[in-house]
Amino acid sequence: MGNAQVVPTRPLADAAHSVRTFKIDGLSSTSTASATATSGHDECVVVCSRWSVGWHEWEIRCYPASSVCSMWVSLKLVLLAHPAAAGDVVNARLDCWLVDPAGLAAQSEARTLGAHGTLTVKCAITVLGEQRPRVDVPASHPVPASDLDRHLGELLRSGTGSDITFVVSGETFAAHKVVLAARSPLFMAEFFGDASDKKCARRLEVHGMEPAEFKAMLHFIYTDTAPELDRHDDEEALALTCRLLAAADRYGLDRLKLICSQKLSASICVGTVARILALADMNNCPRLKATCVEFIVGTPAILGAVLATEGYKDVEANCPWVLADILKSASGRKN
């Protein structure tokens, strides 16, 4: 008697295993030879056992075979039904042992049939792979895009549950400490740090910022977007972007700072480069600063035009140390 087997493709550690012992009655060399002669080798004599293993229904079937000098029995493992999707492959293995009258089992050893043609068989079914049926999400029902920003934006707009109010140049803004602290290290230290006042007032006044930029910053904190930067003409957008860059540096909003830096890089021209250069230097934006310097020393004509602007005169008066980078880059190009 041999093993019915499907070769496993996954480790045995990820398997379901079940063992049963049962009897096959009514077998003899005469009856087996007759069945083989009349019905062929594929004639099933009896269904030996049926049980569920690894979320699948299985059946073990007995097939006789014989020759002039010997006879044997083959056992076949049959998958009846399983809940996986059509076309899936189930990896399984059937191991079989003959059991002698004393109860000892020996795998695939020859045995003589009992007086009444009875065999005692011990079988083990091992099913590899997932132990639970797979549930596929229909393609016609895709997961919708995240709308967390919309919900948090509405929370900011409505002020529901707010526990802090900011006053900026007389205009008030309701917000939520936990949201602000989660997004800004400055707010985290101010509201929940070791040095924070646990009885912090519910109303704080903000200095050095205008209402428009503070509102845009709050919107970014709640939604991770800054649509205000695209809602103005060039001059207003440039002014707001400059102020938001400073606010982002002040409150540790690195992503907003990068967004503002990229927009300012795209706005560099002879008339704006000196102003942007000073801003980049004051708010620790080395890439933006390097871009400005490269633009200024790009050609002698551009350098001369920038030196004649009011913006450059302001830089010369208020940030003279910035000029060292310009002179260094210009000298390097000449050499």
Residue pairs with C-beta under 8 A, 6 or more apart in sequence:
1 72
1 73
1 74
1 75
1 96
1 98
1 108
1 119
1 121
2 74
2 75
2 96
2 108
3 93
3 94
3 95
3 96
3 108
4 60
4 74
4 75
4 76
4 77
4 94
4 96
5 77
5 93
5 94
5 95
6 77
6 90
6 91
6 92
6 93
7 91
7 93
8 15
8 91
8 93
8 126
8 128
9 91
9 128
10 91
10 128
10 129
11 128
12 126
12 128
14 128
14 129
14 130
15 54
15 126
15 127
15 128
15 129
16 53
16 54
16 55
16 126
16 127
16 131
17 53
17 124
17 125
17 126
17 127
18 51
18 53
18 124
18 125
19 122
19 123
19 124
19 125
20 49
20 51
20 122
20 123
21 99
21 120
21 121
21 122
21 123
22 48
22 49
22 120
22 121
22 123
23 118
23 119
23 120
23 121
24 45
24 46
24 48
24 62
24 73
24 118
24 119
24 121
25 46
25 116
25 117
25 118
26 45
26 46
26 116
26 117
26 118
27 45
27 64
27 73
27 113
27 117
27 118
27 119
28 113
28 117
29 66
29 71
29 113
31 64
31 117
32 45
32 64
32 65
32 66
32 71
32 73
33 66
33 71
35 43
35 45
35 64
36 43
36 64
36 65
36 66
41 63
41 65
42 63
43 63
43 64
44 61
44 62
44 63
45 62
45 63
45 64
46 61
46 62
47 59
47 60
47 61
47 62
48 60
48 61
48 62
48 75
48 121
48 123
49 59
49 60
49 123
50 57
50 58
50 59
50 60
50 80
51 57
51 58
51 125
52 58
53 92
53 125
53 127
54 92
54 127
54 129
54 131
55 82
55 83
55 127
55 131
55 132
55 133
56 79
56 80
56 81
56 82
56 90
56 92
56 127
57 79
57 80
57 81
57 82
58 77
58 78
58 79
58 80
58 92
58 125
59 77
59 78
59 80
60 75
60 76
60 77
60 78
60 94
60 123
61 75
61 76
61 78
62 73
62 74
62 75
62 76
63 73
63 74
63 75
63 76
64 71
64 72
64 73
64 74
65 71
65 72
65 73
65 74
66 72
73 119
75 94
75 96
75 121
75 123
77 92
77 94
77 125
79 90
79 92
82 88
82 90
82 133
83 133
84 90
84 133
84 134
85 134
85 136
88 134
90 127
90 129
91 127
91 128
91 129
92 125
92 126
92 127
92 128
93 125
93 126
93 128
94 123
94 124
94 125
95 107
95 123
95 124
95 126
96 107
96 108
96 121
96 122
96 123
96 124
97 105
97 106
97 107
97 108
97 121
97 122
97 123
98 105
98 106
98 108
98 109
98 111
98 119
98 120
98 121
98 122
99 105
99 120
99 121
99 122
100 106
100 111
100 120
101 120
105 122
111 119
113 119
137 143
149 222
149 223
149 224
149 225
150 223
152 179
152 222
152 223
153 219
153 222
153 223
155 161
155 176
155 179
155 222
156 175
156 218
156 219
156 222
156 223
159 174
159 175
161 176
162 174
162 175
162 176
163 176
163 177
163 202
164 174
164 175
164 176
164 177
164 180
164 191
164 202
164 203
164 204
165 172
165 173
165 174
165 175
165 202
165 203
165 204
166 172
166 173
166 175
166 203
166 204
166 205
166 206
166 214
167 203
167 204
167 205
167 206
168 205
168 206
168 209
168 210
168 211
168 214
169 210
169 211
171 211
173 211
173 214
173 215
173 218
175 218
177 187
177 191
177 192
179 221
179 222
180 187
180 191
180 221
181 187
181 188
181 191
181 192
182 188
183 221
183 253
184 221
184 251
184 252
184 253
185 251
185 252
186 250
186 251
186 252
187 251
189 195
189 196
190 196
190 200
191 200
206 214
209 217
209 243
209 247
210 243
212 228
212 240
212 243
213 240
213 243
213 244
213 247
214 247
215 228
216 226
216 228
216 229
216 240
216 244
217 244
217 247
217 248
217 251
217 253
217 256
219 225
219 226
219 227
219 228
220 226
220 253
220 256
221 253
224 255
226 244
226 256
226 259
226 260
228 240
229 237
229 240
229 241
229 244
229 259
229 260
229 263
230 237
231 237
232 240
234 267
237 263
238 264
238 267
238 272
241 260
241 263
241 264
241 267
242 260
242 264
242 275
242 276
242 279
244 256
244 260
245 257
245 260
245 261
245 264
245 279
245 283
245 285
246 279
246 282
246 283
247 253
247 256
248 254
248 256
248 257
248 260
248 283
249 257
249 283
249 284
249 285
257 283
257 285
261 280
261 285
261 287
261 288
264 276
264 279
264 280
264 288
265 288
265 291
267 276
268 276
268 291
268 292
268 295
270 302
270 305
270 306
270 309
271 309
271 311
272 311
273 292
273 295
273 296
273 306
273 311
274 292
274 296
274 306
274 309
274 311
274 312
274 314
274 315
275 311
275 314
275 315
276 288
276 292
277 289
277 292
277 293
277 296
277 315
277 322
278 311
278 314
278 315
278 318
278 319
278 322
279 285
279 288
280 286
280 288
280 289
280 292
281 289
281 319
281 321
281 322
282 319
289 322
289 325
293 325
293 326
293 329
294 329
295 302
296 302
296 303
296 306
296 326
296 329
297 303
297 326
297 329
297 330
297 333
303 330
306 312
315 322
315 323
316 323
